[in-house]
Amino acid sequence: MGETILDILFRGGQPIAAVPGGSTFNSIISVGRTGTPCHFVGYTGADTVGRQVMDFLSDNGVDTEFFQMRQGEKSAVSLAFLSDSGDASYSFYNEPPHVADSWTLPEMHRGDVLLYGSYYAVCPGMRPQVEQLQQRAARADAIVFYDLNFRRNHQPELEALMPAILQNFRLSTIVRGSADDFEVLYNSRDARDIYNRNISPCCPFFICTAGAGQITVCTPTGCYDFQAPLINDVVSTVGAGDNFNAGLSCALVWLDIMPVDLISLGRDSWQRLVDIACSFSRQVCRSTENYIDKEFAQTVAKKFNI
């Protein structure tokens, strides 16, 4: 569940690509390309960009039953300016997300994973929908995976949005964020301290990533550090975190991991989950697309008989 946006990528001041994006949108395209059954809950404008987005979802194996094209609304656009190292800074052009009438939501089932996050998950306009789907996931005993993805441009709203962020922590099975996110929220990049002080009172499982640095997984039974794999041929880091989420979500489904199973996972099991997540992230960094390519998706899916 999340926003959709057309990402226009620039390098050296010149546009080099335009691809449909949005944090959880990037994730769901990668999930869909593996052949894993998935739905996307979101919306776009009923315009040329919106039609391209809708077709793109369908062409990549994503069910669009719960995706809206809204008359009278313009599709969102972002400009992503890539540095020499492939890192991106953004400018966004969109209206605040909001719920529309006659929006149906999917039923959740045990073994499902609900992935949601970003500003979409905390802004006032989307809270009714977010809370409704969280409740359905809880009743179904599904895994609820919250990607904080809180950018510095929303820092002036942090005080007003913090109650929604904390509620999302409480209603999620796994919380993930980057060290950059938590520097904005708590003025700290210390994953263990952030978990002990701020996450563990609300949510038992926590993952903190730091780009090419260390990945920390914290659970009630212990914390584990893993090194992100080295990527020598980075083209763009747009979608890297989103595809980490996609890989982890797929791994949870493929390995048939239920919420009750998470507490018994040790270092080796978390290493396997993180390795799959990182393989998605690493692959997407090697292109201007925001999602894993279809060849890689088919290869990794075959390993799990998808």
Backbone as numpy.savetxt, mean C-alpha at the origin, in Angstrom:
# Nx Ny Nz CAx CAy CAz Cx Cy Cz
-8.07 -0.98 -0.93 -8.92 0.20 -0.93 -8.04 1.44 -0.93
-8.32 2.38 -1.86 -7.50 3.57 -1.87 -7.75 4.46 -3.07
-6.86 5.45 -3.20 -7.02 6.47 -4.23 -6.46 5.99 -5.57
-6.92 6.63 -6.64 -6.31 6.44 -7.96 -5.83 7.79 -8.45
-4.74 7.76 -9.19 -4.13 9.01 -9.65 -3.28 8.70 -10.88
-3.20 9.62 -11.81 -2.31 9.45 -12.96 -0.96 10.06 -12.60
0.08 9.23 -12.53 1.43 9.69 -12.21 2.16 10.05 -13.50
2.57 11.31 -13.61 3.39 11.75 -14.74 4.81 11.91 -14.21
5.73 11.11 -14.74 7.11 11.07 -14.25 8.00 12.00 -15.07
8.83 12.76 -14.37 9.77 13.68 -14.99 11.19 13.32 -14.59
12.09 13.43 -15.54 13.52 13.31 -15.25 14.23 14.43 -16.01
15.08 15.16 -15.29 15.76 16.29 -15.92 14.80 17.34 -16.46
13.66 17.48 -15.82 12.69 18.49 -16.22 11.79 18.10 -17.37
11.96 16.88 -17.92 11.16 16.44 -19.06 10.32 15.22 -18.69
9.06 15.15 -19.16 8.23 13.98 -18.88 8.77 12.74 -19.60
8.80 11.63 -18.88 9.32 10.39 -19.47 8.27 9.27 -19.48
7.22 9.40 -18.69 6.18 8.37 -18.66 4.96 8.90 -17.95
3.81 8.32 -18.26 2.55 8.61 -17.56 1.87 7.28 -17.29
1.69 6.95 -16.00 1.15 5.65 -15.63 0.09 5.82 -14.56
-0.97 5.01 -14.61 -1.96 5.05 -13.51 -1.29 4.66 -12.21
-1.65 5.37 -11.13 -1.02 5.09 -9.86 -1.94 5.36 -8.68
-1.32 5.64 -7.55 -1.98 5.69 -6.26 -1.42 4.56 -5.43
-1.23 4.77 -4.15 -0.50 3.82 -3.33 -1.08 2.41 -3.38
-2.32 2.21 -2.94 -2.88 0.87 -2.97 -3.27 0.44 -4.37
-3.47 1.41 -5.29 -3.69 1.06 -6.69 -2.46 0.34 -7.24
-1.28 0.89 -6.98 -0.05 0.23 -7.42 0.03 -1.19 -6.87
-0.34 -1.34 -5.60 -0.30 -2.66 -4.97 -1.24 -3.63 -5.66
-2.48 -3.20 -5.92 -3.48 -4.13 -6.43 -3.17 -4.56 -7.87
-2.53 -3.68 -8.65 -2.15 -4.08 -10.01 -1.13 -5.22 -9.95
-0.17 -5.11 -9.04 0.82 -6.18 -8.90 0.16 -7.46 -8.42
-0.75 -7.35 -7.45 -1.47 -8.53 -6.98 -2.26 -9.17 -8.12
-2.97 -8.34 -8.88 -3.76 -8.84 -9.99 -2.91 -9.53 -11.04
-1.73 -9.02 -11.30 -0.86 -9.61 -12.31 -0.37 -11.00 -11.92
-0.36 -11.30 -10.62 0.05 -12.65 -10.19 -1.08 -13.66 -10.37
-2.29 -13.17 -10.65 -3.42 -14.08 -10.75 -4.13 -14.33 -9.44
-3.70 -13.65 -8.38 -4.37 -13.78 -7.08 -5.70 -13.02 -7.12
-6.82 -13.65 -6.79 -8.12 -12.97 -6.86 -8.14 -11.71 -5.98
-8.60 -10.60 -6.54 -8.57 -9.35 -5.79 -9.62 -8.37 -6.31
-10.07 -7.50 -5.42 -10.98 -6.41 -5.75 -10.30 -5.09 -5.40
-10.64 -4.04 -6.14 -10.17 -2.71 -5.76 -11.37 -1.83 -5.43
-11.37 -1.27 -4.23 -12.40 -0.36 -3.79 -11.85 1.06 -3.92
-12.40 1.85 -4.82 -11.93 3.20 -5.05 -12.79 3.88 -6.10
-12.33 5.01 -6.57 -13.10 5.73 -7.59 -12.20 6.64 -8.40
-12.72 7.10 -9.52 -12.03 8.06 -10.38 -13.08 8.87 -11.11
-12.65 9.85 -11.87 -13.59 10.65 -12.62 -14.06 9.93 -13.88
-15.25 10.32 -14.35 -15.78 9.75 -15.60 -15.24 10.57 -16.76
-13.92 10.47 -17.00 -13.26 11.22 -18.05 -12.28 10.29 -18.76
-11.47 10.83 -19.63 -10.54 9.99 -20.40 -9.56 9.26 -19.49
-9.01 9.97 -18.51 -8.08 9.35 -17.57 -8.79 8.26 -16.78
-10.01 8.54 -16.33 -10.76 7.57 -15.55 -11.04 6.30 -16.33
-11.40 6.44 -17.61 -11.65 5.26 -18.44 -10.37 4.44 -18.61
-9.23 5.12 -18.77 -7.97 4.41 -18.88 -7.66 3.63 -17.61
-7.95 4.25 -16.46 -7.71 3.60 -15.17 -8.60 2.36 -15.02
-9.89 2.51 -15.34 -10.82 1.39 -15.25 -10.37 0.23 -16.15
-10.02 0.55 -17.38 -9.57 -0.49 -18.32 -8.27 -1.15 -17.84
-7.40 -0.34 -17.27 -6.12 -0.86 -16.80 -6.32 -1.85 -15.66
-7.22 -1.55 -14.75 -7.54 -2.49 -13.67 -8.02 -3.83 -14.24
-8.99 -3.75 -15.13 -9.56 -4.97 -15.71 -8.52 -5.77 -16.49
-7.69 -5.06 -17.26 -6.69 -5.74 -18.08 -5.63 -6.45 -17.24
-5.52 -6.05 -15.97 -4.50 -6.65 -15.10 -5.09 -7.56 -14.03
-6.30 -8.06 -14.29 -6.86 -9.10 -13.43 -7.48 -8.62 -12.14
-7.83 -7.31 -12.07 -8.42 -6.76 -10.86 -9.93 -6.61 -11.06
-10.72 -7.13 -10.14 -12.17 -7.01 -10.21 -12.57 -5.56 -9.90
-13.42 -4.96 -10.76 -13.80 -3.56 -10.62 -15.26 -3.38 -10.19
-15.85 -4.43 -9.63 -17.26 -4.35 -9.21 -17.48 -3.22 -8.21
-16.48 -2.93 -7.37 -16.63 -1.93 -6.32 -15.83 -0.66 -6.61
-15.52 -0.46 -7.88 -14.78 0.73 -8.32 -15.71 1.64 -9.11
-15.74 2.92 -8.74 -16.68 3.86 -9.33 -15.99 4.80 -10.33
-16.71 5.12 -11.41 -16.37 6.26 -12.27 -17.45 7.30 -12.05
-17.07 8.47 -11.55 -18.02 9.46 -11.09 -18.19 10.60 -12.11
-19.43 10.81 -12.50 -19.75 11.92 -13.38 -19.50 13.25 -12.67
-18.96 14.21 -13.40 -18.76 15.54 -12.86 -17.52 15.71 -12.01
-16.70 14.67 -11.87 -15.47 14.77 -11.09 -14.26 14.53 -11.99
-13.21 15.28 -11.74 -11.98 15.14 -12.52 -11.07 14.10 -11.87
-10.46 13.29 -12.70 -9.50 12.32 -12.19 -8.26 13.04 -11.65
-7.66 12.46 -10.61 -6.51 13.07 -9.96 -5.23 12.85 -10.76
-4.30 13.80 -10.63 -3.02 13.75 -11.34 -1.91 14.09 -10.35
-0.76 13.43 -10.49 0.43 13.83 -9.72 1.61 13.97 -10.66
2.51 14.84 -10.30 3.78 15.00 -11.01 4.87 14.44 -10.11
5.62 13.47 -10.62 6.71 12.85 -9.86 8.03 13.24 -10.50
8.87 13.95 -9.77 10.15 14.44 -10.29 11.27 13.53 -9.76
11.89 12.78 -10.68 12.89 11.79 -10.31 14.27 12.42 -10.22
14.99 12.09 -9.16 16.39 12.50 -9.02 17.29 11.55 -9.80
18.58 11.82 -9.81 19.52 10.95 -10.52 19.53 9.54 -9.94
19.19 9.42 -8.65 19.18 8.11 -8.00 17.84 7.39 -8.14
16.87 8.05 -8.77 15.56 7.43 -8.96 14.55 7.76 -7.90
14.95 8.47 -6.84 14.01 8.89 -5.81 13.11 10.00 -6.36
11.88 10.07 -5.82 10.89 10.98 -6.38 10.40 11.98 -5.35
10.15 13.22 -5.83 9.39 14.20 -5.07 8.12 14.51 -5.86
7.03 14.84 -5.16 5.72 14.86 -5.80 5.02 16.22 -5.68
4.18 16.49 -6.68 3.17 17.54 -6.60 1.84 16.90 -6.99
0.80 17.13 -6.16 -0.49 16.48 -6.37 -1.55 17.49 -6.78
-2.43 17.05 -7.70 -3.53 17.88 -8.17 -4.80 17.03 -8.10
-5.52 17.18 -6.99 -6.71 16.37 -6.79 -7.63 17.02 -5.76
-8.89 16.59 -5.79 -9.87 17.04 -4.82 -9.82 16.12 -3.60
-10.22 16.61 -2.41 -10.23 15.73 -1.23 -11.13 14.51 -1.46
-10.65 13.31 -1.14 -11.48 12.11 -1.33 -12.77 12.18 -0.51
-13.85 11.62 -1.05 -15.12 11.62 -0.33 -15.98 10.45 -0.80
-16.87 10.02 0.09 -17.78 8.92 -0.20 -18.96 9.45 -1.00
-19.38 8.67 -2.00 -20.55 9.02 -2.80 -21.69 8.06 -2.47
-22.89 8.43 -2.90 -24.06 7.58 -2.67 -23.94 6.28 -3.47
-24.71 5.30 -3.06 -24.86 4.01 -3.76 -23.52 3.32 -4.03
-22.66 3.32 -3.03 -21.37 2.66 -3.15 -21.41 1.35 -2.37
-21.41 0.25 -3.05 -21.42 -1.05 -2.39 -19.99 -1.49 -2.09
-19.85 -2.29 -1.06 -18.54 -2.76 -0.62 -18.51 -4.28 -0.64
-17.34 -4.87 -0.82 -17.26 -6.34 -0.87 -17.44 -6.97 0.51
-17.97 -8.17 0.52 -17.97 -8.96 1.75 -16.57 -9.53 1.95
-16.16 -9.62 3.20 -14.85 -10.16 3.53 -15.00 -11.59 4.04
-13.93 -12.37 3.88 -13.94 -13.77 4.30 -12.63 -14.10 5.02
-12.68 -15.14 5.84 -11.47 -15.58 6.53 -10.42 -15.96 5.50
-9.20 -15.51 5.70 -8.14 -15.75 4.73 -7.92 -14.59 3.78
-8.86 -13.62 3.78 -8.68 -12.42 2.96 -7.68 -11.47 3.62
-7.15 -10.56 2.82 -6.31 -9.48 3.32 -6.91 -8.17 2.85
-7.20 -7.27 3.78 -7.62 -5.91 3.45 -6.40 -5.01 3.53
-6.00 -4.44 2.39 -4.87 -3.51 2.35 -5.41 -2.10 2.11
-5.05 -1.17 2.99 -5.51 0.21 2.84 -4.48 1.15 3.46
-4.61 2.44 3.18 -3.67 3.37 3.78 -3.65 4.73 3.13
-2.60 5.49 3.46 -2.37 6.84 2.95 -3.40 7.83 3.47
-3.40 9.03 2.92 -4.33 10.08 3.32 -5.77 9.63 3.13
-6.00 8.82 2.10 -7.33 8.29 1.80 -7.94 7.62 3.02
-7.13 6.96 3.83 -7.62 6.17 4.96 -7.89 6.98 6.21
-7.51 8.26 6.21 -7.70 9.07 7.42 -8.48 10.36 7.19
-8.65 10.75 5.93 -9.33 12.02 5.67 -10.82 11.89 6.03
-11.43 12.98 6.51 -12.82 12.91 6.98 -13.79 12.38 5.92
-13.56 12.71 4.65 -14.50 12.32 3.61 -14.61 10.83 3.40
-13.56 10.06 3.77 -13.57 8.63 3.52 -13.81 7.79 4.78
-13.88 8.40 5.95 -13.98 7.63 7.19 -15.17 6.67 7.23
-16.36 7.08 6.78 -17.48 6.13 6.84 -17.21 4.84 6.07
-16.61 4.96 4.89 -16.32 3.78 4.08 -15.21 2.95 4.71
-14.15 3.60 5.17 -13.02 2.91 5.78 -13.50 2.10 6.99
-14.28 2.75 7.84 -14.74 2.08 9.06 -15.66 0.90 8.73
-16.49 1.05 7.71 -17.40 -0.04 7.34 -16.62 -1.26 6.87
-15.59 -1.04 6.05 -14.82 -2.18 5.56 -13.95 -2.78 6.66
-13.44 -1.94 7.56 -12.70 -2.46 8.71 -13.59 -3.39 9.54
-14.83 -2.99 9.75 -15.77 -3.80 10.54 -16.06 -5.13 9.84
-16.22 -5.09 8.52 -16.47 -6.33 7.79 -15.27 -7.27 7.89
-14.08 -6.70 7.81 -12.86 -7.52 7.92 -12.76 -8.15 9.31
-13.08 -7.38 10.34 -13.02 -7.89 11.71 -14.00 -9.04 11.91
-15.21 -8.89 11.39 -16.21 -9.95 11.54 -15.79 -11.22 10.81
-15.08 -11.06 9.71 -14.66 -12.20 8.91 -13.36 -12.83 9.39
-12.69 -12.20 10.37 -11.38 -12.65 10.83 -10.36 -12.61 9.68
-10.42 -11.53 8.90 -9.44 -11.29 7.83 -8.26 -10.51 8.40
-7.13 -10.55 7.71 -5.98 -9.74 8.09 -6.19 -8.32 7.57
-6.04 -7.34 8.43 -6.18 -5.94 8.06 -4.79 -5.31 8.07
-4.34 -4.88 6.92 -2.96 -4.41 6.70 -3.00 -2.92 6.38
-2.51 -2.10 7.31 -2.57 -0.64 7.20 -1.19 -0.09 6.86
-1.08 0.55 5.70 0.14 1.24 5.31 -0.03 2.72 5.62
0.69 3.21 6.61 0.54 4.59 7.06 0.75 5.58 5.92
1.90 5.51 5.27 2.18 6.33 4.07 1.77 7.80 4.28
2.21 8.39 5.39 1.82 9.77 5.75 2.93 10.72 5.34
2.65 11.54 4.34 3.66 12.40 3.76 3.74 13.76 4.47
4.91 14.39 4.34 5.16 15.65 5.02 4.20 16.76 4.58
3.66 16.67 3.35 2.76 17.73 2.90 1.45 17.75 3.70
1.15 16.66 4.43 -0.05 16.63 5.27 0.26 16.92 6.74
1.52 17.28 7.04 1.90 17.52 8.42 1.06 18.62 9.08
0.68 19.70 8.37 -0.17 20.71 9.02 -1.51 20.16 9.51
-1.97 19.03 8.96 -3.24 18.42 9.37 -3.06 17.33 10.41
-1.83 17.09 10.85 -1.55 15.92 11.66 -2.38 15.88 12.94
-2.48 16.99 13.64 -3.23 17.00 14.89 -4.68 16.60 14.66
-5.29 17.12 13.60 -6.68 16.79 13.31 -6.85 15.35 12.85
-5.84 14.80 12.17 -5.94 13.45 11.62 -5.48 12.36 12.59
-4.78 12.72 13.64 -4.23 11.71 14.55 -5.28 10.78 15.15
-6.47 11.25 15.52 -7.47 10.29 16.03 -7.80 9.20 15.02
-7.90 9.55 13.74 -8.19 8.54 12.72 -7.00 7.60 12.53
-5.78 8.12 12.59 -4.59 7.28 12.48 -4.55 6.27 13.62
-4.81 6.74 14.84 -4.78 5.84 16.00 -5.90 4.80 15.91
-7.06 5.20 15.42 -8.13 4.23 15.24 -7.74 3.17 14.22
-7.09 3.59 13.14 -6.62 2.62 12.15 -5.59 1.67 12.77
-4.70 2.20 13.61 -3.76 1.32 14.32 -4.53 0.26 15.11
-5.55 0.69 15.85 -6.29 -0.22 16.73 -7.07 -1.26 15.95
-7.54 -0.92 14.76 -8.40 -1.81 13.99 -7.63 -2.62 12.95
-6.30 -2.57 12.98 -5.48 -3.28 12.01 -4.72 -4.43 12.66
-4.43 -5.43 11.86 -3.64 -6.58 12.30 -2.15 -6.27 12.17
-1.79 -5.61 11.07 -0.40 -5.25 10.78 -0.36 -3.77 10.40
0.56 -3.04 10.98 0.81 -1.65 10.60 2.19 -1.58 9.96
2.26 -0.96 8.79 3.57 -0.73 8.16 3.73 0.75 7.87
4.93 1.23 8.01 5.24 2.59 7.62 6.73 2.69 7.35
7.11 3.78 6.70 8.52 4.04 6.47 9.09 4.87 7.60
10.40 4.85 7.72 11.05 5.70 8.72 10.71 7.16 8.47
10.54 7.54 7.19 10.15 8.92 6.88 8.77 9.24 7.45
7.83 8.29 7.33 6.49 8.50 7.89 6.55 8.79 9.38
7.33 7.99 10.10 7.34 8.11 11.55 8.15 9.31 12.02
9.05 9.77 11.18 9.74 11.01 11.50 8.74 12.17 11.48
7.79 12.13 10.55 6.74 13.15 10.50 5.82 13.03 11.71
5.42 11.80 12.04 4.46 11.59 13.13 5.07 11.81 14.50
6.25 11.21 14.73 6.79 11.15 16.09 8.19 11.75 16.22
8.69 12.33 15.15 10.04 12.91 15.17 11.07 11.87 15.60
10.89 10.64 15.11 11.80 9.55 15.45 11.88 8.59 14.27
13.04 7.96 14.10 13.24 6.92 13.09 13.63 5.59 13.75
13.52 5.52 15.08 13.90 4.34 15.83 12.70 3.38 15.86
12.75 2.33 15.04 11.60 1.45 14.86 11.17 0.79 16.17
12.11 0.30 16.96 11.75 -0.37 18.21 11.09 0.59 19.18
11.63 1.78 19.29 11.05 2.77 20.21 9.65 3.18 19.74
9.48 3.35 18.42 8.17 3.69 17.87 7.17 2.58 18.17
7.60 1.34 18.01 6.70 0.21 18.29 6.31 0.18 19.77
7.30 0.28 20.64 7.02 0.16 22.07 6.16 1.30 22.59
6.41 2.49 22.11 5.69 3.66 22.62 4.33 3.88 21.96
4.26 3.62 20.64 3.11 4.11 19.88 2.28 3.04 19.17
2.92 1.96 18.76 2.19 0.96 17.96 1.68 -0.19 18.82
2.54 -0.77 19.66 2.15 -1.97 20.40 0.93 -1.78 21.30
0.68 -0.59 21.87 -0.56 -0.44 22.64 -1.82 -0.56 21.78
-1.67 -0.41 20.47 -2.82 -0.43 19.57 -2.85 -1.66 18.66
-1.69 -2.05 18.13 -1.61 -3.10 17.12 -0.41 -4.00 17.42
-0.56 -5.32 17.36 0.53 -6.21 17.79 1.67 -6.37 16.80
1.41 -6.13 15.51 2.43 -6.43 14.49 2.78 -5.17 13.70
4.08 -4.93 13.57 4.57 -3.67 13.03 5.75 -3.92 12.11
5.75 -3.26 10.96 6.87 -3.34 10.02 7.30 -1.92 9.68
8.57 -1.64 9.85 9.13 -0.33 9.50 10.20 -0.52 8.44
10.03 0.14 7.30 11.01 0.07 6.22 11.76 1.40 6.14
12.94 1.35 5.52 13.77 2.56 5.43 14.48 2.60 4.09
13.71 2.48 2.99 14.30 2.53 1.67 15.28 1.38 1.48
16.51 1.73 1.12 17.54 0.72 0.91 18.19 0.27 2.22
17.68 0.76 3.35 18.27 0.43 4.64 17.65 -0.78 5.29
17.43 -0.67 6.57 17.01 -1.80 7.39 15.49 -1.93 7.44
15.01 -3.16 7.43 13.59 -3.47 7.62 13.45 -4.08 9.01
12.60 -3.49 9.83 12.40 -3.99 11.19 10.98 -4.52 11.33
10.85 -5.74 11.81 9.56 -6.36 12.10 9.45 -6.52 13.61
8.40 -5.96 14.20 8.19 -6.07 15.64 6.90 -6.83 15.92
6.97 -7.77 16.85 5.84 -8.59 17.24 5.81 -8.67 18.76
4.73 -9.17 19.35 4.70 -9.31 20.82 5.78 -10.23 21.36
6.34 -11.10 20.53 7.34 -12.06 21.01 8.78 -11.68 20.64
8.96 -10.58 19.90 10.31 -10.17 19.56 10.36 -9.27 18.34
11.50 -8.61 18.16 11.73 -7.75 17.00 12.89 -8.32 16.18
12.76 -8.20 14.85 13.75 -8.76 13.95 14.16 -7.71 12.93
15.45 -7.67 12.63 15.98 -6.73 11.64 16.44 -7.50 10.41
16.08 -6.98 9.24 16.48 -7.56 7.97 17.02 -6.44 7.08
18.03 -6.75 6.30 18.60 -5.77 5.39 17.87 -5.80 4.06
17.41 -4.64 3.58 16.81 -4.58 2.26 17.86 -4.95 1.21
17.47 -5.66 0.17 18.45 -6.09 -0.84 19.01 -4.91 -1.63
20.26 -5.02 -2.01 20.90 -3.98 -2.81 20.35 -4.01 -4.24
20.03 -2.84 -4.78 19.54 -2.72 -6.16 20.49 -1.77 -6.89
21.24 -2.31 -7.84 22.24 -1.50 -8.54 21.68 -0.70 -9.72
20.59 -1.19 -10.30 20.08 -0.59 -11.54 18.73 0.08 -11.32
18.65 0.97 -10.33 17.41 1.65 -10.01 17.04 2.64 -11.11
15.82 2.52 -11.61 15.27 3.48 -12.58 14.36 4.47 -11.87
13.48 3.96 -11.00 12.55 4.80 -10.26 12.14 4.06 -8.99
12.08 4.80 -7.88 11.61 4.20 -6.63 10.12 4.41 -6.42
9.43 5.02 -7.40 7.98 5.20 -7.28 7.33 3.82 -7.22
6.55 3.57 -6.20 5.87 2.29 -6.07 6.64 1.24 -5.31
7.84 1.56 -4.83 8.65 0.55 -4.13 7.95 0.08 -2.85
7.51 1.01 -2.02 6.81 0.64 -0.80 5.48 -0.02 -1.09
4.78 0.47 -2.11 3.48 -0.10 -2.47 3.63 -1.56 -2.89
4.72 -1.87 -3.55 4.92 -3.25 -4.00 5.48 -4.13 -2.91
6.16 -3.55 -1.93 6.47 -4.30 -0.72 5.15 -4.77 -0.10
4.17 -3.88 -0.03 2.85 -4.23 0.52 2.18 -5.31 -0.32
2.28 -5.18 -1.65 1.67 -6.17 -2.53 2.30 -7.55 -2.32
3.63 -7.58 -2.26 4.31 -8.85 -2.06 3.99 -9.49 -0.72
3.92 -8.66 0.34 3.59 -9.21 1.65 2.15 -9.71 1.68
1.24 -8.96 1.07 -0.16 -9.39 1.02 -0.30 -10.71 0.28
0.36 -10.81 -0.87 0.32 -12.07 -1.62 0.90 -13.22 -0.80
2.02 -12.96 -0.13 2.65 -14.01 0.66 1.72 -14.51 1.76
1.01 -13.60 2.41 0.08 -14.00 3.47 -1.02 -14.91 2.92
-1.49 -14.59 1.70 -2.53 -15.40 1.07 -1.94 -16.73 0.59
-0.83 -16.66 -0.12 -0.23 -17.87 -0.69 0.18 -18.88 0.37
0.67 -18.39 1.50 1.13 -19.27 2.57 0.02 -19.61 3.56
-1.20 -19.15 3.24 -2.39 -19.48 4.03 -2.22 -19.07 5.49
-1.70 -17.86 5.70 -1.48 -17.36 7.06 -2.72 -16.61 7.53
-3.26 -17.02 8.67 -4.42 -16.40 9.28 -3.97 -15.47 10.41
-4.84 -14.57 10.87 -4.45 -13.68 11.97 -3.88 -14.41 13.18
-4.51 -15.55 13.54 -4.07 -16.29 14.71 -2.67 -16.87 14.52
-2.25 -17.07 13.26 -0.94 -17.67 12.98 0.21 -16.69 13.18
-0.07 -15.41 13.09 1.01 -14.42 13.10 1.82 -14.45 14.40
1.16 -14.72 15.52 1.85 -14.68 16.80 2.91 -15.78 16.91
2.76 -16.85 16.16 3.70 -17.96 16.26 4.83 -17.87 15.24
4.82 -16.85 14.39 5.88 -16.73 13.39 7.18 -16.27 14.03
8.26 -16.97 13.74 9.57 -16.57 14.23 10.37 -15.87 13.15
11.67 -15.67 13.41 12.52 -14.94 12.48 12.51 -15.56 11.08
12.63 -16.87 10.98 12.71 -17.51 9.67 11.44 -17.28 8.86
10.29 -17.37 9.52 9.02 -17.15 8.82 8.88 -15.70 8.37
9.24 -14.77 9.23 9.19 -13.36 8.84 10.21 -13.07 7.74
11.36 -13.73 7.79 12.37 -13.56 6.74 11.78 -13.97 5.39
11.03 -15.06 5.37 10.43 -15.52 4.12 9.41 -14.49 3.61
8.57 -13.98 4.50 7.58 -12.98 4.10 8.26 -11.72 3.58
9.28 -11.27 4.30 10.00 -10.05 3.89 10.72 -10.26 2.56
11.28 -11.44 2.35 11.97 -11.73 1.09 11.02 -11.64 -0.10
9.82 -12.19 0.05 8.84 -12.11 -1.03 8.44 -10.65 -1.26
8.20 -9.93 -0.17 7.83 -8.51 -0.30 8.94 -7.72 -0.99
10.18 -7.97 -0.61 11.31 -7.24 -1.20 11.51 -7.61 -2.66
11.19 -8.84 -3.04 11.35 -9.23 -4.45 10.41 -8.41 -5.33
9.20 -8.12 -4.85 8.28 -7.26 -5.59 8.84 -5.84 -5.67
9.29 -5.33 -4.54 9.81 -3.97 -4.47 11.03 -3.79 -5.36
11.94 -4.77 -5.31 13.16 -4.70 -6.11 12.85 -4.69 -7.60
11.90 -5.52 -8.00 11.58 -5.61 -9.43 10.99 -4.32 -9.96
10.14 -3.67 -9.16 9.47 -2.46 -9.64 10.44 -1.28 -9.72
11.51 -1.32 -8.95 12.49 -0.23 -8.99 13.29 -0.21 -10.30
13.15 -1.26 -11.10 13.94 -1.37 -12.31 13.21 -0.89 -13.56
12.06 -0.22 -13.37 11.31 0.29 -14.52 10.58 1.57 -14.13
9.97 2.22 -15.11 9.17 3.42 -14.83 7.73 3.06 -14.49
7.38 1.78 -14.56 6.05 1.37 -14.12 6.01 1.36 -12.59
4.77 1.45 -12.05 4.59 1.46 -10.61 4.29 0.08 -10.04
4.44 -0.96 -10.84 3.99 -2.30 -10.47 4.94 -3.32 -11.09
4.92 -4.55 -10.55 5.78 -5.59 -11.11 5.36 -5.91 -12.54
6.31 -6.32 -13.37 5.95 -6.65 -14.74 5.30 -8.03 -14.79
4.63 -8.31 -15.89 3.82 -9.52 -15.98 4.67 -10.78 -15.98
5.85 -10.71 -16.58 6.72 -11.89 -16.62 7.15 -12.28 -15.21
7.58 -11.28 -14.42 7.96 -11.56 -13.04 6.77 -12.08 -12.25
5.59 -11.46 -12.46 4.38 -11.87 -11.74 4.06 -13.34 -11.99
4.17 -13.75 -13.24 3.87 -15.15 -13.57 4.91 -16.09 -12.97
6.17 -15.65 -12.96 7.24 -16.49 -12.42 7.06 -16.72 -10.93
6.81 -15.65 -10.20 6.68 -15.77 -8.74 5.41 -16.52 -8.38
4.33 -16.33 -9.15 3.08 -17.04 -8.87 3.22 -18.54 -9.06
4.01 -18.94 -10.06 4.18 -20.37 -10.32 4.84 -21.08 -9.14
5.68 -20.36 -8.41 6.34 -20.96 -7.25 5.34 -21.37 -6.18
4.18 -20.69 -6.19 3.16 -20.97 -5.17 1.91 -21.59 -5.78
2.04 -22.07 -7.03 0.93 -22.76 -7.72 -0.32 -21.88 -7.81
-0.13 -20.59 -8.11 -1.27 -19.68 -8.26 -1.80 -19.78 -9.69
